[in-house]
Each structure stands twice: as structure tokens, then as C-alpha cells.
Amino acid sequence: METNSSGKNFCVILAGGKGRRLWPCSREKMPKQFMDFFGTGRTQLQQTFDRFSKIIPPERIYVSTNQVYAHYVEEQLPELPVENILAEPIYRNTAPSVAWACYRIYHHDKDANIIVSPSDQAVFNEEAFHENVLNCFDFVKKNDCLLTMGVKPTRPEPGYGYIQLGEPTELADLYKVKSFTEKPERDFARMFMESGEFYWNTGIFLTKVSYLLYCFRQILPLVLNPEDVFTMEDELAFVKENFSRYPNLSIDYGILEKSDNVYVFRCDFGWADLGTWHSIYEAMSKGDGDNVVLDSEVIFEDSRDNIVKLPHGRVAIINGLDGYIVAEEDNVLLICKKGDSSALVRKYGSEARMRYGDDFV
């Protein structure tokens, strides 16, 4: 049920990534967003869809993905209209993905407001999340701007992006954005957290579709002209032929960090990015020895600060291990120092591909 009476709110869920930072459990054939990674009974994509469908009806929710993953979206979200799956013909970053979604939504409703969200996040207080989202929609409905959702840091996390609060507005918890910093060193992350001026960048933002299309015109080639009207069949054929003309550019770097008209709303819903082993470890509740076990059977002895994920039917006996990732899927077992490990995991995945072939990634 939608609780905002405007009837013009749309959602775009970004679900096209390969999930390389959670290799070997996340594979190119089955990235993390399509997996029930935590044994909850719902995949990350399904949980994200569930969260937004309580605010926005399914016919106004769009999922952006790659064409090789479109069948997963159809299978996992049968309530989503098939025409709301934007299946890209080649891999690009998030700016082209959102540009196509904006074109599609603009032709449904030129006055639409949109919220754009990754598909691999945890929200710990959904009631607060819904209230924050509706407050943000109310603001962008009345203003030509970009509005990001920020969450107060709970630890000096170097794997997240940070937003520096600028001048306050007349509205509570709403500030101009002074700066963005992507994945700082841990010492800087600690300084940011202690200053009270910086919030985690959730990667969720809201705006009017017409304003975002205006922003895109400043940085992207005019591939899909909002004034052009295609049939669905012709639009898909055009995208297949022309999508490669878009640069490989993220929405954060291309739009949010380049714009002067960006605001941040201080949110209080509790949040975690579930895109890396380290961030999952930090976000999850810890067992004995501060170990984290993800839907697996493990016996620990004299071991601390580890994160473990195994296939069902496997049992791990771990003795004397401190601060490691132990992850197994199919034909790969990874044992790697946890730390800030996303770069290492990507490196090992690439090396496995070069040495042993695509079947190992």
C-alpha cells in the first residue's frame, strides 16, 4: 500500500552487478543479489523489492539488470510487470542504467519523482525507513534537486562512502551537501566519524525524473532522447543497438559529486552495505569469539573474528584461525585475511580466471 497521495512516485532498483567482491560465493552466473545469502528465505533483490513495495506499488517499481540476469528477476519477482525489467545488452555502470530507467519512467509520467536504490543493502528499522523515504519524496516533489539519504556512522568503516554535511536548511535533518568522499583510509574514516559532520552514503537518492534527465544531458551523450517516443519493441531494439554509446560512469561520480544542487537527509533507519565480506562481518551479530557464520555449520576452537560461509551439507572444523574469511562455493575455497579485503578478493578472482578459466568465477 502506498502511503503518499501524490501517485507520482517511482522506484528504480539497481541489480546488474557481478558481485565480484563476494567471490567465490557470488559468481558471475549467480551474483549475490539473486542469492539467499543469509538463509532468510528471500534473496537480497527480493528483500529490497519487499521493502519498497510497501511504499510504492509494483507497477511503478523498475529493476535494472543485465540481460543475462533478467530471468532471475522474472523468477524471483513474479509480481513485477515484465516490462519493468530493464535488461541491458552490455555491462555499464549505474549512470547509463538510471538514464534508461528515467527515459522509461518519463514516458509514463513526466511529473514523476523517483527513488534509486542498490539491491544489496540491509535496513534494520523498516518503519523508520518508510517514514524517511516519504519525507524525502515530499521534498523533491517541491524542489529541483538531488536528495541523498545519509546514515550516521557507527564505526570508522573505510569501505563506505561519506557525505559531509553543509549548511542546514529550514527543514529538520536536511542539509546541503558540502563534499563526498569515497572509501577513505581508516584513519580518515575515524576522523570523519568523530567530527559528527560526515554521514555514510547509502547510495539511495531521490529526485524528479525531469530534473535528473536535465542533469544527464550535462554529462552523457543523448542516447535516449526524452522527446523521442518508441513502441516498447522499438525502444528495446534501439537500446540493443545504441547502449554501448554510454560511457562506463557511475551515478555517484557522474551526477551526485558533480552537482551543486545536492542535499542530504539525515536518516535513522539503520543501514549496512552487504557488498563485501568485511562489511557483512561488521554488520552481522557475532557469535562466540566474535565469529560470524552465514547459513553454515561450523565448529570453532581457539578462533576469533572470522566470517565463514559454506555450501549446505558441509561442516567446517576451524582451529587457531584469527581474522579470516573462509568461503566455499562449488569449485573454489577461499581462505583470506579479512581486513579491508574487497580489493584482494577481486584480485584473487581475476587470478583464478586467468589460471583456471571462467568456470572458477
HUFEN-V193745 format. One line per field, one symbol per residue. phi: phi as a letter, one per 20 degrees, with the letter a starting at -180 (. if undefined). A space follows every 10 residues. Layout:
# HUFEN-V193745
phi=???
This chain:
# HUFEN-V193745
phi=.edeefmcec ccdecdfemf fdfefedffb fgfddefdme ncfffffffg fefedcfgfd dddebeffdg fffffecffe gffeeeeffc fcefffgfff ffgffgeebf efdcddbfdc cdcecfffgf ffffffggff fdceadcedd cffdafefed ecdefdffdf efmdcfeead celfffffgf fgfffmedcf efnebcaeff ffffffffcd fffdfgefdd fgfffffffg edfffffece ffffdffeee ddccdfdcem bbedecffff gfeefeegml edddlbdbdd blccldcccc ffndcddccm dcmcecccbl dcddcbgfkd efffffffff ffffecoffd c
